[in-house]
Amino acid sequence: MNIRSADAEDFEAIKAVARSTWHDTYDVLEADMIDRTVDNWYTGDSMPLEAPGTVVLVVEIDDEIVGFTHAVAQGETADILRMYVDPDHQGEGVGSDLHERLIEQLEAYDADRIRSFDFAFNDASRSFYEGLGFEQTDTGEVEIDGEYYDEAVYTLEL
């Protein structure tokens, strides 16, 4: 397993991992909406690699990208905006290793806390983050295609 900083050539593979994970995980959402959302949210414009405080990492196994994360550090808080592992590689420690490397990267920004956001109905995400020491600290809403969905906010104090 190789974890490295993403580059511009990685976005098609990032989008493929996001698409397969969304379709596998978010089965309460319509398939067409998932595809539109993935096409809009997983691009160089929505995940700018050179933006201050931004960390985008990918995980490769046998030269194939099987996971990625995107986080932004601002002041005392770093927000994990995306963390996905292809369903065929979940349960293999890929997500835990990716998270560990992300924390190492975020430490350079002197953040005191890390937050992560996901749909409130995503039990696998809740289990993953709680297993890493995060606690649910807030709720919110995310808008997709004019529809609003409950979001859970998980926080880890460093």
Beta strands, then each sheet from edge to edge (+ up, - down):
strand 1: 2-5
strand 2: 54-61
strand 3: 64-74
strand 4: 77-85
strand 5: 113-119
strand 6: 135-144
strand 7: 147-157
sheet 1: 1+ 2- 3+ 4- 5- 7+ 6-
end
